[in-house]
Amino acid sequence: MNNKITMVTSPDDILQDGFRILTYGLTPDQSNLLSTALLKTNKPHIIVYIDNGQNDDQWVLDKKAKSSIIYFNAESFNQTMVGYLAAQPNSYYFGNLPSISNANINKLNSIDAIEKTMED
């Protein structure tokens, strides 16, 4: 691994260039899957914005606009934010997205699926 991964949480940000990822409401198992995939990527600098789903929505919206990819837990407590993130063209989800699964078919269930999203 020759890449650098920077993790950022609310209310902070970082001004360095890099491939930006927003994560929202991930469980520990989902975070582990993502971490494993990140360690396999060849991107030189990755910035991961991490929100547990219970912080300031304004921060999440700002980081959504700055991120290349969004990974979220469809079963997160804040279903309003889940619906908003599901509507984004660059979003991918873990878990079940029952009411709007037809709107976003980007379900993740393996490290290989996560790696493919970072390649595209």
PyMOL commands that set and color helices and strands:
alter all, ss='L'
color gray80, all
select helices_A, chain A and resi 28-40+57-66+79-86+111-119
alter helices_A, ss='H'
color red, helices_A
select strands_A, chain A and resi 4-9+19-24+45-51+69-73+91-94
alter strands_A, ss='S'
color yellow, strands_A
deselect
rebuild
show_as cartoon
